[in-house]
């Protein structure tokens, strides 16, 4: 697997790439591909979040679990799907909360790359998935890698806002130094959460925190 990743992340994470677990992970993915198994996202997009948001520009982390497993949806950014693909239910609920929280109108465009380019690291804890099989790559080593990413941000950056939605994301709070960073927790935006995500106001809160840290707020409108 060609690790296509922005240089600052490549330098920061070289120690992880050199570890035996990562070699095993890459070998597993090659074996899946050789067996004809379809994997999402496409290989060139597995590290897309790291391409678009260099480590020294990270202001916000939105943590997802694993990629969408439907054809044409996953693009290497948590919760995001490419232009022209219908927004999944969780993303629709995120947009609804933004509209209620900030009093703005979202276009419905499902591609979140503009957020990533402003310093929002759209990180899935698991970076690949088999087509049609949610969480199918949850035990191949990705969480070891992304836990290291979270720790690296916690240890080397300052004043980052971590948005942890749902029990899985909240379980990562232990990796974050809350004396240096800000953690906002809420229910998952999935409809399965019964609307408990609504009213969290994480988008206005995030911008207020960023301004207090002397950073530019995020333009959430797409």
Backbone as CSV, one residue per row, in Angstrom:
resi,resn,N_x,N_y,N_z,CA_x,CA_y,CA_z,C_x,C_y,C_z
1,UNK,0.853,-1.200,0.000,0.000,0.000,0.000,0.881,1.240,0.000
2,UNK,0.679,2.099,-0.976,1.404,3.355,-1.047,0.764,4.338,-0.071
3,UNK,1.505,4.686,0.972,0.958,5.591,1.980,1.058,7.015,1.458
4,UNK,-0.036,7.483,0.858,-0.085,8.840,0.324,-0.567,9.762,1.440
5,UNK,0.378,10.525,1.989,0.070,11.286,3.194,0.912,12.562,3.183
6,UNK,0.356,13.628,3.658,1.037,14.932,3.686,2.313,14.837,4.532
7,UNK,3.339,15.595,4.145,4.685,15.384,4.684,4.770,15.560,6.201
8,UNK,4.072,16.541,6.761,4.180,16.753,8.213,3.649,15.547,8.982
9,UNK,2.593,14.928,8.463,2.064,13.720,9.096,3.011,12.544,8.869
10,UNK,3.595,12.473,7.685,4.522,11.377,7.393,5.689,11.396,8.382
11,UNK,6.190,12.602,8.648,7.279,12.750,9.613,6.809,12.396,11.020
12,UNK,5.636,12.910,11.396,5.116,12.702,12.753,4.840,11.237,13.041
13,UNK,4.394,10.503,12.012,3.917,9.134,12.225,4.859,8.066,11.682
14,UNK,6.056,8.463,11.275,6.976,7.483,10.700,7.237,6.325,11.650
15,UNK,7.299,6.629,12.942,7.513,5.577,13.937,6.415,4.529,13.916
16,UNK,5.170,4.959,13.639,4.057,3.998,13.536,4.173,3.180,12.253
17,UNK,4.518,3.836,11.140,4.645,3.120,9.870,5.716,2.036,9.941
18,UNK,6.703,2.245,10.806,7.815,1.299,10.910,7.541,0.135,11.852
19,UNK,6.419,0.154,12.553,6.150,-0.889,13.553,5.579,-2.151,12.897
20,UNK,5.802,-3.300,13.514,5.316,-4.563,12.938,3.810,-4.594,12.704
21,UNK,3.011,-3.988,13.596,1.553,-4.038,13.418,1.133,-3.360,12.128
22,UNK,1.855,-2.278,11.749,1.466,-1.567,10.532,1.828,-2.388,9.293
23,UNK,2.969,-3.059,9.342,3.331,-3.959,8.240,2.301,-5.074,8.099
24,UNK,1.814,-5.593,9.217,0.788,-6.633,9.199,-0.517,-6.099,8.622
25,UNK,-0.863,-4.872,8.981,-2.080,-4.229,8.473,-2.007,-4.093,6.952
26,UNK,-0.889,-3.593,6.464,-0.710,-3.419,5.017,-0.777,-4.768,4.309
27,UNK,-0.145,-5.775,4.887,-0.168,-7.123,4.302,-1.599,-7.646,4.221
28,UNK,-2.384,-7.425,5.267,-3.785,-7.851,5.281,-4.562,-7.191,4.134
29,UNK,-4.363,-5.898,3.947,-5.088,-5.185,2.893,-4.677,-5.684,1.506
30,UNK,-3.394,-5.973,1.334,-2.940,-6.523,0.051,-3.580,-7.887,-0.207
31,UNK,-3.695,-8.703,0.846,-4.308,-10.023,0.697,-5.792,-9.906,0.361
32,UNK,-6.475,-8.955,0.997,-7.884,-8.724,0.672,-8.038,-8.347,-0.798
33,UNK,-7.198,-7.432,-1.232,-7.279,-6.973,-2.617,-6.976,-8.106,-3.583
34,UNK,-5.951,-8.913,-3.262,-5.576,-10.041,-4.125,-6.687,-11.072,-4.229
35,UNK,-7.495,-11.170,-3.165,-8.609,-12.124,-3.149,-9.847,-11.581,-3.865
36,UNK,-9.749,-10.340,-4.359,-10.868,-9.740,-5.078,-11.881,-9.056,-4.191
37,UNK,-11.546,-8.865,-2.924,-12.454,-8.192,-1.992,-12.457,-6.693,-2.266
38,UNK,-13.649,-6.117,-2.367,-13.733,-4.677,-2.590,-13.629,-3.959,-1.255
39,UNK,-12.736,-2.994,-1.188,-12.469,-2.247,0.041,-12.746,-0.775,-0.203
40,UNK,-13.345,-0.132,0.790,-13.596,1.307,0.727,-12.842,2.006,1.852
41,UNK,-12.392,3.258,1.662,-12.411,4.002,0.402,-11.342,3.473,-0.554
42,UNK,-11.304,3.994,-1.786,-10.235,3.604,-2.705,-8.870,3.865,-2.070
43,UNK,-7.867,3.080,-2.467,-6.557,3.175,-1.843,-5.986,4.576,-1.791
44,UNK,-6.201,5.361,-2.839,-5.634,6.706,-2.896,-6.286,7.662,-1.899
45,UNK,-7.428,7.254,-1.320,-8.155,8.139,-0.407,-8.121,7.665,1.045
46,UNK,-7.439,6.570,1.327,-7.440,6.040,2.694,-6.930,7.083,3.691
47,UNK,-5.906,7.844,3.286,-5.309,8.839,4.183,-5.698,10.269,3.792
48,UNK,-6.850,10.418,3.169,-7.276,11.731,2.665,-7.340,12.782,3.775
49,UNK,-7.789,12.393,4.960,-7.880,13.362,6.056,-6.519,13.974,6.358
50,UNK,-5.477,13.159,6.251,-4.131,13.637,6.556,-3.565,14.482,5.414
51,UNK,-4.013,14.227,4.194,-3.573,15.042,3.060,-4.090,16.469,3.170
52,UNK,-5.346,16.614,3.578,-6.006,17.917,3.539,-5.754,18.767,4.775
53,UNK,-5.365,18.147,5.882,-5.219,18.880,7.140,-3.851,18.585,7.753
54,UNK,-2.817,19.350,7.390,-1.491,19.147,7.973,-1.535,19.254,9.497
55,UNK,-0.624,18.558,10.132,-0.670,18.455,11.598,-0.596,19.815,12.283
56,UNK,0.174,20.744,11.734,0.307,22.045,12.393,-0.887,22.962,12.141
57,UNK,-1.845,22.488,11.325,-3.049,23.271,11.054,-4.296,22.705,11.738
58,UNK,-4.136,21.613,12.501,-5.297,20.984,13.138,-5.849,21.889,14.238
59,UNK,-7.103,22.263,14.089,-7.785,23.080,15.100,-8.937,22.323,15.757
60,UNK,-9.537,21.419,14.973,-10.703,20.656,15.420,-10.523,19.219,14.955
61,UNK,-10.942,18.262,15.775,-10.972,16.855,15.365,-12.407,16.358,15.500
62,UNK,-12.971,15.864,14.407,-14.279,15.199,14.444,-14.016,13.710,14.230
63,UNK,-14.267,12.939,15.269,-13.905,11.523,15.250,-15.094,10.649,14.862
64,UNK,-14.910,9.883,13.793,-15.892,8.888,13.388,-15.383,7.496,13.720
65,UNK,-16.180,6.481,13.380,-15.794,5.105,13.706,-15.125,4.427,12.519
66,UNK,-15.899,4.031,11.499,-15.274,3.460,10.313,-15.955,4.007,9.068
67,UNK,-15.363,3.806,7.894,-15.913,4.411,6.679,-17.293,3.862,6.323
68,UNK,-18.019,4.650,5.557,-19.258,4.139,4.967,-18.925,2.914,4.117
69,UNK,-19.778,1.899,4.174,-19.483,0.665,3.441,-20.314,0.511,2.175
70,UNK,-21.061,1.556,1.801,-21.808,1.525,0.548,-20.960,2.009,-0.621
71,UNK,-21.275,1.546,-1.813,-20.479,1.886,-2.990,-20.468,3.399,-3.223
72,UNK,-19.264,3.954,-3.435,-19.111,5.358,-3.803,-19.273,6.360,-2.684
73,UNK,-19.423,5.888,-1.434,-19.638,6.820,-0.334,-18.349,7.243,0.357
74,UNK,-17.543,6.283,0.785,-16.351,6.590,1.588,-15.328,7.366,0.770
75,UNK,-14.759,8.405,1.392,-13.759,9.230,0.706,-12.600,9.612,1.627
76,UNK,-12.460,8.882,2.741,-11.331,9.113,3.628,-11.511,10.241,4.613
77,UNK,-12.712,10.785,4.721,-13.021,11.854,5.668,-14.247,11.432,6.477
78,UNK,-14.166,11.492,7.786,-15.295,11.048,8.615,-16.562,11.832,8.281
79,UNK,-17.650,11.121,8.131,-18.997,11.619,7.872,-19.206,12.181,6.464
80,UNK,-18.145,12.409,5.703,-18.244,13.044,4.389,-18.462,12.022,3.286
81,UNK,-19.222,12.421,2.257,-19.332,11.639,1.025,-19.085,12.582,-0.154
82,UNK,-18.711,12.040,-1.320,-18.396,12.898,-2.468,-19.614,13.673,-2.968
83,UNK,-19.329,14.762,-3.656,-20.393,15.514,-4.323,-21.168,14.587,-5.249
84,UNK,-22.472,14.762,-5.281,-23.317,13.945,-6.141,-23.841,12.695,-5.478
85,UNK,-23.319,12.378,-4.289,-23.804,11.229,-3.529,-24.766,11.752,-2.453
86,UNK,-25.936,11.145,-2.284,-26.870,11.634,-1.265,-26.251,11.608,0.128
87,UNK,-26.495,12.649,0.903,-25.980,12.705,2.272,-26.596,11.589,3.107
88,UNK,-25.776,10.783,3.795,-26.314,9.754,4.684,-27.061,10.380,5.863
89,UNK,-27.879,9.592,6.563,-28.706,10.143,7.639,-27.926,10.888,8.719
90,UNK,-26.777,10.381,9.140,-26.009,11.071,10.188,-25.561,12.447,9.710
91,UNK,-25.119,12.531,8.466,-24.661,13.814,7.935,-25.825,14.796,7.807
92,UNK,-26.980,14.297,7.409,-28.167,15.161,7.356,-28.460,15.750,8.738
93,UNK,-28.310,14.945,9.771,-28.568,15.433,11.129,-27.506,16.430,11.581
94,UNK,-26.277,16.232,11.149,-25.227,17.212,11.438,-25.587,18.556,10.805
95,UNK,-26.013,18.520,9.549,-26.402,19.758,8.877,-27.593,20.422,9.573
96,UNK,-28.550,19.620,9.990,-29.722,20.168,10.687,-29.307,20.869,11.974
97,UNK,-28.372,20.275,12.722,-27.894,20.895,13.961,-27.143,22.194,13.675
98,UNK,-26.338,22.209,12.613,-25.630,23.438,12.246,-26.626,24.551,11.942
99,UNK,-27.662,24.221,11.187,-28.664,25.233,10.843,-29.342,25.791,12.085
100,UNK,-29.699,24.903,13.009,-30.367,25.344,14.240,-29.417,26.111,15.151
101,UNK,-28.177,25.654,15.212,-27.188,26.243,16.106,-26.727,27.618,15.624
102,UNK,-26.446,27.727,14.331,-25.829,28.942,13.799,-26.796,29.829,13.031
103,UNK,-28.012,29.334,12.797,-28.995,30.143,12.078,-28.617,30.380,10.632
104,UNK,-27.965,29.383,10.018,-27.566,29.499,8.623,-28.244,28.395,7.823
105,UNK,-28.171,28.519,6.519,-28.787,27.542,5.639,-27.696,26.725,4.965
106,UNK,-27.736,25.419,5.160,-26.768,24.538,4.502,-27.260,24.198,3.099
107,UNK,-26.329,24.049,2.166,-26.697,23.760,0.781,-27.107,22.308,0.596
108,UNK,-26.720,21.461,1.550,-26.940,20.025,1.393,-25.772,19.335,0.731
109,UNK,-24.757,20.107,0.307,-23.567,19.507,-0.300,-22.907,18.588,0.728
110,UNK,-22.688,17.311,0.396,-22.227,16.350,1.396,-20.712,16.230,1.528
111,UNK,-19.977,16.951,0.668,-18.518,16.868,0.652,-17.946,17.860,1.669
112,UNK,-17.269,17.327,2.688,-16.795,18.167,3.798,-15.351,18.631,3.623
113,UNK,-14.816,18.516,2.418,-13.441,18.962,2.200,-13.202,20.413,2.616
114,UNK,-14.164,21.343,2.417,-13.909,22.717,2.870,-13.631,22.810,4.373
115,UNK,-14.255,21.950,5.173,-13.941,21.934,6.607,-12.506,21.462,6.823
116,UNK,-12.124,20.386,6.128,-10.787,19.821,6.296,-9.714,20.843,5.949
117,UNK,-9.969,21.643,4.922,-8.976,22.633,4.490,-8.878,23.810,5.471
118,UNK,-9.826,23.916,6.388,-9.775,24.964,7.412,-9.185,24.477,8.735
119,UNK,-8.767,23.226,8.795,-8.157,22.727,10.014,-9.012,21.763,10.802
120,UNK,-10.071,21.224,10.181,-10.911,20.221,10.836,-10.440,18.845,10.380
121,UNK,-9.791,18.108,11.274,-9.335,16.763,10.941,-10.520,15.812,11.054
122,UNK,-10.958,15.302,9.908,-12.125,14.422,9.837,-11.620,12.986,9.892
123,UNK,-11.408,12.517,11.114,-10.677,11.271,11.359,-11.604,10.122,11.721
124,UNK,-11.568,9.068,10.928,-12.191,7.812,11.327,-11.181,7.001,12.133
125,UNK,-11.649,6.338,13.182,-10.754,5.507,13.986,-10.291,4.282,13.205
126,UNK,-11.110,3.830,12.273,-10.795,2.697,11.397,-10.833,3.251,9.975
127,UNK,-9.784,3.015,9.198,-9.649,3.742,7.934,-10.108,2.979,6.701
128,UNK,-10.426,1.697,6.840,-10.918,0.932,5.695,-12.061,0.015,6.125
129,UNK,-12.796,-0.479,5.143,-13.911,-1.385,5.415,-14.174,-2.224,4.164
130,UNK,-14.649,-3.453,4.343,-15.098,-4.255,3.206,-16.443,-3.720,2.721
131,UNK,-16.656,-3.792,1.432,-17.928,-3.373,0.855,-19.074,-4.126,1.524
132,UNK,-20.051,-3.365,2.002,-21.265,-3.959,2.553,-21.128,-4.590,3.913
133,UNK,-19.989,-4.405,4.578,-19.761,-5.083,5.864,-19.193,-4.107,6.885
134,UNK,-20.082,-3.430,7.602,-19.662,-2.433,8.595,-18.719,-3.049,9.621
135,UNK,-17.704,-2.285,10.003,-16.741,-2.660,11.054,-15.928,-3.906,10.718
136,UNK,-15.891,-4.285,9.445,-15.205,-5.514,9.049,-13.683,-5.421,9.187
137,UNK,-13.142,-4.204,9.249,-11.696,-4.026,9.439,-11.385,-3.419,10.809
138,UNK,-12.263,-3.639,11.759,-12.090,-3.000,13.068,-10.983,-3.624,13.899
139,UNK,-10.524,-4.821,13.521,-9.539,-5.531,14.339,-8.212,-5.790,13.615
140,UNK,-7.933,-5.027,12.579,-6.716,-5.309,11.814,-5.552,-4.387,12.189
141,UNK,-5.770,-3.464,13.114,-4.680,-2.604,13.562,-4.898,-1.119,13.377
142,UNK,-5.976,-0.746,12.701,-6.201,0.682,12.455,-6.343,1.478,13.744
143,UNK,-7.013,0.916,14.742,-7.218,1.694,15.962,-5.899,1.941,16.703
144,UNK,-4.958,1.019,16.596,-3.632,1.267,17.168,-3.011,2.495,16.501
145,UNK,-3.165,2.568,15.186,-2.617,3.694,14.425,-3.323,5.001,14.768
146,UNK,-4.642,5.001,14.727,-5.354,6.270,14.952,-5.324,6.695,16.423
147,UNK,-5.214,5.747,17.337,-4.985,6.133,18.736,-3.661,6.886,18.849
148,UNK,-2.654,6.437,18.100,-1.363,7.139,18.099,-1.502,8.534,17.507
149,UNK,-2.349,8.675,16.496,-2.612,9.997,15.912,-3.217,10.932,16.957
150,UNK,-4.225,10.442,17.666,-4.882,11.260,18.690,-3.885,11.645,19.780
151,UNK,-3.078,10.697,20.219,-2.066,10.998,21.245,-1.065,12.040,20.742
152,UNK,-0.670,11.921,19.474,0.295,12.864,18.916,-0.275,14.282,18.917
153,UNK,-1.514,14.413,18.482,-2.163,15.734,18.510,-2.231,16.252,19.938
154,UNK,-2.624,15.373,20.850,-2.737,15.765,22.256,-1.403,16.242,22.820
155,UNK,-0.322,15.570,22.439,0.994,15.860,23.016,1.695,17.043,22.374
156,UNK,1.411,17.327,21.100,2.212,18.315,20.370,1.452,19.567,19.951
157,UNK,0.134,19.517,19.945,-0.667,20.684,19.577,-1.245,21.324,20.843
158,UNK,-1.828,22.491,20.682,-2.454,23.176,21.819,-3.826,23.707,21.425
159,UNK,-4.763,23.633,22.358,-6.067,24.244,22.169,-6.917,23.653,21.072
160,UNK,-6.727,22.356,20.778,-7.543,21.682,19.758,-8.900,21.330,20.368
161,UNK,-9.954,21.470,19.579,-11.300,21.092,20.006,-11.610,19.702,19.460
162,UNK,-11.845,18.750,20.348,-12.205,17.389,19.957,-13.715,17.228,20.097
163,UNK,-14.374,16.851,19.015,-15.811,16.602,19.027,-16.025,15.099,19.052
164,UNK,-16.526,14.600,20.177,-16.708,13.161,20.382,-18.197,12.862,20.442
165,UNK,-18.686,12.238,19.397,-20.125,11.977,19.259,-20.384,10.483,19.366
166,UNK,-21.148,10.089,20.368,-21.481,8.684,20.560,-20.479,7.986,21.458
167,UNK,-20.869,6.834,21.950,-20.058,6.124,22.947,-18.697,5.703,22.415
168,UNK,-18.640,5.299,21.157,-17.348,4.881,20.605,-16.358,6.044,20.624
169,UNK,-16.776,7.188,20.085,-15.878,8.348,20.060,-15.522,8.799,21.473
170,UNK,-16.494,8.755,22.368,-16.235,9.208,23.737,-15.212,8.322,24.445
171,UNK,-15.112,7.075,24.007,-14.145,6.168,24.631,-12.707,6.606,24.361
172,UNK,-12.510,7.498,23.396,-11.171,7.983,23.061,-10.751,9.175,23.926
173,UNK,-11.622,9.634,24.781,-11.298,10.802,25.612,-10.070,10.550,26.477
174,UNK,-9.865,9.306,26.880,-8.721,8.967,27.739,-7.386,9.243,27.057
175,UNK,-7.378,9.370,25.739,-6.146,9.616,24.991,-5.789,11.102,24.937
176,UNK,-6.694,11.956,25.400,-6.560,13.405,25.208,-6.207,14.091,26.522
177,UNK,-5.219,14.965,26.489,-4.858,15.775,27.651,-5.846,16.940,27.743
178,UNK,-6.802,16.804,28.627,-7.868,17.812,28.715,-7.406,19.094,29.403
179,UNK,-6.169,19.132,29.895,-5.634,20.397,30.415,-5.084,21.265,29.284
180,UNK,-4.856,20.657,28.112,-4.312,21.391,26.956,-5.339,21.582,25.852
181,UNK,-6.392,20.756,25.894,-7.352,20.742,24.794,-8.786,20.807,25.327
182,UNK,-9.709,20.945,24.404,-11.122,21.074,24.735,-11.873,19.870,24.170
183,UNK,-12.664,19.212,24.985,-13.431,18.045,24.555,-14.916,18.355,24.700
184,UNK,-15.649,18.254,23.594,-17.096,18.420,23.597,-17.716,17.066,23.255
185,UNK,-18.628,16.604,24.104,-19.235,15.280,23.945,-20.736,15.404,23.693
186,UNK,-21.237,14.514,22.862,-22.677,14.476,22.573,-23.045,13.080,22.103
187,UNK,-24.346,12.850,21.986,-24.826,11.614,21.371,-24.406,11.581,19.906
188,UNK,-24.444,10.410,19.312,-24.107,10.272,17.903,-25.204,10.914,17.053
189,UNK,-24.829,11.529,15.918,-25.859,12.131,15.062,-26.736,11.130,14.315
190,UNK,-26.457,9.857,14.428,-27.284,8.850,13.769,-28.733,8.938,14.237
191,UNK,-29.688,8.696,13.339,-31.091,8.633,13.766,-31.336,7.587,14.851
192,UNK,-30.454,6.587,14.946,-30.605,5.555,15.977,-30.484,6.132,17.390
193,UNK,-29.909,7.327,17.499,-29.777,7.974,18.812,-31.053,8.710,19.215
194,UNK,-32.064,8.634,18.371,-33.357,9.206,18.713,-33.383,10.711,18.860
195,UNK,-32.498,11.388,18.155,-32.490,12.851,18.186,-31.725,13.449,19.345
196,UNK,-31.025,12.615,20.118,-30.304,13.130,21.295,-29.138,14.049,20.907
197,UNK,-28.704,13.986,19.656,-27.620,14.856,19.182,-28.064,16.310,19.080
198,UNK,-29.343,16.502,18.784,-29.834,17.857,18.537,-29.784,18.708,19.807
199,UNK,-29.350,19.948,19.614,-29.234,20.870,20.744,-27.864,20.878,21.397
200,UNK,-26.917,20.079,20.856,-25.576,20.064,21.461,-24.836,21.380,21.243
201,UNK,-25.149,22.068,20.167,-24.564,23.373,19.842,-23.037,23.324,19.759
202,UNK,-22.528,22.213,19.287,-21.074,22.055,19.227,-20.408,22.987,18.224
203,UNK,-21.136,23.441,17.226,-20.511,24.242,16.176,-20.290,25.680,16.637
204,UNK,-21.269,26.246,17.324,-21.062,27.586,17.901,-20.072,27.521,19.057
205,UNK,-20.144,26.460,19.853,-19.201,26.316,20.964,-17.765,26.180,20.454
206,UNK,-17.588,25.399,19.406,-16.250,25.229,18.833,-15.679,26.571,18.391
207,UNK,-16.478,27.344,17.683,-15.978,28.625,17.197,-15.678,29.582,18.342
208,UNK,-16.497,29.563,19.385,-16.222,30.420,20.543,-14.896,30.035,21.195
209,UNK,-14.641,28.743,21.289,-13.379,28.270,21.865,-12.201,28.682,20.987
210,UNK,-12.323,28.498,19.678,-11.231,28.853,18.780,-10.905,30.340,18.876
211,UNK,-11.917,31.173,18.915,-11.688,32.615,19.048,-10.986,32.926,20.366
212,UNK,-11.409,32.243,21.429,-10.771,32.457,22.738,-9.311,32.027,22.732
213,UNK,-8.968,31.097,21.828,-7.593,30.623,21.691,-6.788,31.474,20.704
214,UNK,-7.412,32.506,20.156,-6.741,33.349,19.184,-6.669,32.756,17.800
215,UNK,-7.569,31.813,17.514,-7.584,31.148,16.202,-8.812,31.586,15.408
216,UNK,-8.719,31.475,14.094,-9.864,31.802,13.241,-10.966,30.759,13.427
217,UNK,-12.222,31.204,13.508,-13.320,30.231,13.606,-13.498,29.468,12.312
218,UNK,-14.219,28.370,12.375,-14.510,27.561,11.193,-15.754,28.108,10.501
219,UNK,-15.683,28.239,9.183,-16.874,28.562,8.394,-17.541,27.225,8.079
220,UNK,-18.598,26.898,8.833,-19.251,25.604,8.705,-20.185,25.531,7.501
221,UNK,-20.503,26.666,6.904,-21.481,26.672,5.821,-20.869,26.107,4.546
222,UNK,-21.573,25.182,3.913,-21.085,24.558,2.686,-21.919,25.022,1.499
